[in-house]
């Protein structure tokens, strides 16, 4: 009987230790997950920044070509943040706002 009592006590101590280790692992996992998410967000932000820069550089190239092909055209009127919708120049921010309104209805 003493052996069973001693074995039960040992098992309960091991179980408590294991539960503590599991709790510590969960805490470590949570930290690692947060760090990984932070890195992924940083990578996404950097990718967005590079896409915008690439877009702007392409726009500048197109402006330069217009100046060569149409030297009398005033390319200062061109705006990288505008688009043509229904034969009218519209700022991208207005397009985004309009899309949001369509979805929210």
C-alpha positions as CSV (number, residue, x, y, z in Angstrom):
1,X,0.0,0.0,0.0
2,X,2.9,2.4,0.8
3,X,4.3,1.7,-2.7
4,X,1.0,2.7,-4.3
5,X,0.8,5.9,-2.2
6,X,4.4,6.8,-3.0
7,X,3.8,6.0,-6.7
8,X,0.7,8.1,-6.8
9,X,2.5,11.0,-5.1
10,X,5.3,10.7,-7.7
11,X,2.9,10.6,-10.6
12,X,1.0,13.6,-9.3
13,X,4.3,15.5,-9.0
14,X,5.3,14.5,-12.5
15,X,1.8,15.6,-13.8
16,X,2.2,19.0,-12.1
17,X,5.6,19.4,-13.6
18,X,4.3,18.4,-17.1
19,X,1.4,20.8,-16.8
20,X,3.9,23.6,-15.9
21,X,6.0,22.7,-18.9
22,X,2.9,22.7,-21.2
23,X,1.9,26.1,-19.9
24,X,5.5,27.4,-20.5
25,X,5.4,25.9,-24.0
26,X,2.1,27.6,-24.8
27,X,3.5,30.9,-23.6
28,X,6.6,30.5,-25.7
29,X,4.5,29.4,-28.7
30,X,2.4,32.6,-28.3
31,X,5.5,34.8,-28.3
32,X,6.9,33.0,-31.3
33,X,3.6,33.4,-33.1
34,X,3.4,37.1,-32.4
35,X,7.0,37.6,-33.6
36,X,6.3,35.7,-36.8
37,X,3.1,37.7,-37.5
38,X,5.1,40.9,-36.9
39,X,7.7,39.8,-39.4
40,X,5.1,38.8,-42.0
41,X,3.3,42.2,-41.6
42,X,6.7,44.0,-42.0
43,X,7.4,41.9,-45.2
44,X,3.9,42.8,-46.5
45,X,4.4,46.5,-45.8
46,X,7.8,46.4,-47.5
47,X,6.3,44.7,-50.5
48,X,3.5,47.3,-50.7
49,X,6.1,50.1,-50.5
50,X,8.2,48.5,-53.3
51,X,5.1,48.1,-55.5
52,X,4.2,51.8,-55.1
53,X,7.7,52.8,-55.9
54,X,7.8,50.6,-59.0
55,X,4.5,52.0,-60.1
56,X,5.7,55.6,-59.7
57,X,8.9,54.9,-61.6
58,X,6.9,53.4,-64.4
59,X,4.8,56.5,-64.5
60,X,7.8,58.7,-64.7
61,X,9.1,56.6,-67.6
62,X,5.8,57.0,-69.4
63,X,5.9,60.8,-68.8
64,X,9.4,60.9,-70.3
65,X,8.2,59.0,-73.4
66,X,5.2,61.4,-73.8
67,X,7.7,64.4,-73.7
68,X,9.7,62.8,-76.5
69,X,6.7,61.8,-78.7
70,X,4.7,65.0,-78.0
71,X,7.1,67.8,-77.1
72,X,4.4,70.4,-77.0
73,X,2.2,68.4,-74.5
74,X,2.3,69.7,-70.9
75,X,2.9,66.5,-68.9
76,X,2.8,68.4,-65.6
77,X,-1.0,67.8,-65.7
78,X,-0.5,64.0,-65.5
79,X,-1.0,62.5,-62.0
80,X,0.1,59.0,-61.0
81,X,-2.8,58.9,-58.5
82,X,-5.5,59.4,-61.1
83,X,-7.4,57.1,-63.4
84,X,-9.9,57.5,-66.2
85,X,-13.5,56.5,-65.5
86,X,-16.3,57.2,-67.9
87,X,-14.0,59.5,-69.9
88,X,-13.3,61.6,-66.7
89,X,-10.1,61.9,-64.6
90,X,-10.8,60.5,-61.1
91,X,-8.4,60.3,-58.1
92,X,-7.8,56.8,-56.9
93,X,-8.8,57.8,-53.4
94,X,-12.3,58.8,-54.8
95,X,-12.4,55.4,-56.6
96,X,-11.7,53.6,-53.3
97,X,-14.3,55.7,-51.5
98,X,-16.9,54.9,-54.2
99,X,-16.1,51.2,-54.0
100,X,-16.6,51.2,-50.2
101,X,-20.0,53.0,-50.7
102,X,-21.1,50.3,-53.2
103,X,-20.3,47.5,-50.8
104,X,-21.8,49.2,-47.8
105,X,-24.8,50.3,-49.9
